[in-house]
Amino acid sequence: METYVEQFKQQVMMKLAGHDTQSLQETAEQLASQSTTDATMIWQAYEQVKNELVG
């Protein structure tokens, strides 16, 4: 169940270097659409990372 979240986090870390929040959201949407069961966890991870990036 953590595979999607871990995959998302790995992609997030790569995107953070470029502060690319737009494709960060697109990544979250893609992963969430691939796994409805993990969608909530994916969006929570996205929000957490986005807050850390913007904050």
C-alpha positions as CSV (number, residue, x, y, z in Angstrom):
1,M,0.0,0.0,0.0
2,E,2.9,2.3,0.5
3,T,4.3,1.9,-3.0
4,Y,2.3,4.7,-4.4
5,V,3.1,7.1,-1.6
6,E,6.8,6.1,-1.8
7,Q,6.8,6.6,-5.5
8,F,5.1,9.9,-5.1
9,K,7.6,11.0,-2.5
10,Q,10.5,10.1,-4.8
11,Q,9.0,12.1,-7.6
12,V,8.3,15.0,-5.2
13,M,11.9,15.1,-4.1
14,M,13.0,15.5,-7.7
15,K,10.5,18.2,-8.4
16,L,11.3,20.1,-5.2
17,A,14.6,21.1,-6.6
18,G,12.8,23.0,-9.4
19,H,10.0,24.2,-7.1
20,D,7.7,22.7,-9.7
21,T,4.4,22.7,-7.8
22,Q,2.2,22.5,-10.9
23,S,3.6,19.1,-12.1
24,L,3.7,18.1,-8.4
25,Q,-0.1,18.4,-8.4
26,E,-0.3,16.6,-11.7
27,T,1.8,13.7,-10.3
28,A,-0.5,13.5,-7.3
29,E,-3.5,13.4,-9.6
30,Q,-1.9,10.7,-11.8
31,L,-1.0,8.5,-8.8
32,A,-4.4,9.0,-7.2
33,S,-6.2,8.0,-10.3
34,Q,-4.1,4.8,-10.6
35,S,-5.0,3.8,-7.0
36,T,-8.3,4.9,-5.5
37,T,-7.5,3.1,-2.3
38,D,-4.3,5.1,-1.8
39,A,-5.7,8.4,-3.1
40,T,-6.3,9.9,0.3
41,M,-2.8,9.0,1.4
42,I,-1.3,10.4,-1.8
43,W,-3.2,13.7,-1.4
44,Q,-2.1,13.9,2.3
45,A,1.5,13.5,1.2
46,Y,1.0,16.1,-1.5
47,E,-0.5,18.6,0.9
48,Q,2.3,18.0,3.4
49,V,5.1,18.4,0.8
50,K,3.4,21.4,-0.7
51,N,3.1,23.1,2.7
52,E,6.8,22.4,3.4
53,L,7.7,23.8,0.0
54,V,5.6,26.9,0.3
55,G,6.0,27.4,4.0
